[in-house]
Amino acid sequence: ACFALTSITLPSSITSIGNQAFGNCTGLTSITIPEGVTSIGNGAFFCCESLTNVTIPNSVTSIGNQAFDGCTSLEHISIPSSVNTIGKNCFSNSGLKNIAIPKSITSLSHGCFQGCSQLVNVDIPSSVTSIGYACFSGCTSLEAIAIPSSVTSIEGCIFKNCSNLKDVSLPSTLSTITYESF
């Protein structure tokens, strides 16, 4: 890891950001991913604690497992509608406060926002049909959430340790709620 790296300019020839490419670059504060990049690998920005600004272009279709896990200074990110896959624990333990899931996403993966203690607002579109294990577990600032009628199953521990959660709107289409969901 490059602890002193604070910024980098990626050339337009880059088409993917590999697994752990910038993992543990704790000094990295900002990155603009060039148009043409189609995938962000597993742990690509894992534990980039100083990262506050990421620009993801419309060419990206997948964001890997733990891609932004542990990015504690990352309060906002815009996920373009080109993205159709968000990996497990993709944004877990990050500083996100608000997140709007694009309509191109049909499933929220295991632990996607787990441990996002500053998360207060989540916009889940009607394209989402399933929400994975512990997706919002430990989101201690989350007070309310509406699950759209498109969702038919939520896995265990989805809202475990959400100590301030007061209002959850569950749809009548929901057929499965598993263990320790709350």
N, C-alpha and C positions, 0 to 999 in steps of 0.2 A: 504494500500500500504506500501511496505517496502522501504522507501526512501534511506536507507543506503546500501541495498543489491547491491553488484557490480558484483558478479558472482555466478553461481550455477551449480552443476553437477547433471544432471538428471539420474536416474537409467534406465537401459535397460528394466525394466518391464513396463515403461510408454508406453501406447498405444495412448493416446490423451492428448492434452493440452487444458484444459477447457476455457470457456468464462472468460475473465478478469483475468486469472491465474496470470499474472505478470503485469497487468494494473497499470500504474502510478508508477512503480518501477523506479523512475527517475535516480537512481545511477547505474542501471544494464548496463554493458558495453558489455558483450559477453555471448552468449549461444549456446551450441551445442545441437541440438535436436537429441535424440538417434534414431537409426534405429529401426523400429517397430512402431513408432508414425505414425498414419494414418491421423489425423486431427489436425489442429490448430484452436482453437475456436475464436468466436467473441471477439474482443478487447483483445486478449491474451497478446499482448505486447503494448497495447494502451498507448501512451504518455511516452514510455520509452526513454526519451530524450537523454540519454547518450549511448544508444545501438549503437555500431558501427559494430559488427560482429555477424551474425546469420548463422548457418549452418543448412540447411534443408535437411533431408535425402530423398532418393528415395522412401521411404515407404509412404510419405505424399501424399494424394490425394486431400485434400481440405484445403484451407486457408480461414478462416471466415471473416465476415464483420469487418472492422476497425482493423484487426489483428495487423497491424503495423502503424496505423494512429498516427501521431504525433511523430514518431521516427525521430526527426530532425537531429540526428547525423548518421543515417543509410544511407550511400552513395552508397553502392553496396549490392546486394543480388542476389543469384543464385536460380532461381525457377526450381526445377527438372522436368523432363518430365513426372513424375508420377502424377503431380498435374493437375487435370482437372477442378477444380473450384476455382476461386478467387473471394471472396466476395466483396460486396459494400464497397467503401472507404477503401479498404484493405491497400493501401500504401499511402493514402492521407496525405498531410502535412508532408511527410517524407523528408529526405535529399537526396533521390536517384538522381544520376546523369545520370546513364545509366540503361536501363532495356531491357532484351531480354525475350519476352514472349515465353514459350515453345509451341511446335506444338500440345500439348495435350489440349490446351485451344481453345474453340470455340466462347466464348463471353467475352468481357471485360465489367465488371459490372459498374453500376452507381458510378461515382466519384472515380473510381479505383486509379487514380493518381492525383486527384484534389489537387491543391495547392502545388504541388512538384516544388517549385520555382527554384531548381537547376537542374532539369531534362533537359538534352540537347540531349539525343539520346534514341529513342524508336524503337525496332525491333519488328514489328507485323507480325506474320507468316500467311501463306495463309490458315491456319485452322480457323482463326477468321472470323465469318460471321456477327457479330453485335458488335457495340460499344455503351455502355450505356451513359445515361445522364451525362453531365459534366465530362466525363472521364478524360480529360486533361485540364479542366478549371483552370486557374490561374498558369499554367506552364510557368512562365514568362521568363525562359531561353531557352525554346524550340524555335528554329528558323526554323526547317524544319521537315516534317513528311510525310511518304508515307503510304497511306492506301491501303492494298492489294486488288486485284480484287475479292477476296472471300467475301468481305464485301458488303452487300446489303442495310444495313441501319445504320445510325448514328443518335443518339437521340440529343435533344436540348442541347445547351450550351456546346457542346463538346470541343470547343476551345475558349470559352468566357474568356476574360481577359488574353489571351496569347499575351502579349504586344510586344514581339519580333518575333512572328511567321511571317515568310516571304514567305515560300514555302510549300504549301500543295498539294500533289498529290492525287487526287481523281480518283477512277476507273470508267470505263464506266458501270460497273455492278451496281453501286449505284443507287437505286431507290427512296430512301427517305432521305432528309435532313430536319430536323425540326427546330423549332424556335430558334433564337439566337445561331445558331451553331458557328458563328464566332462573 
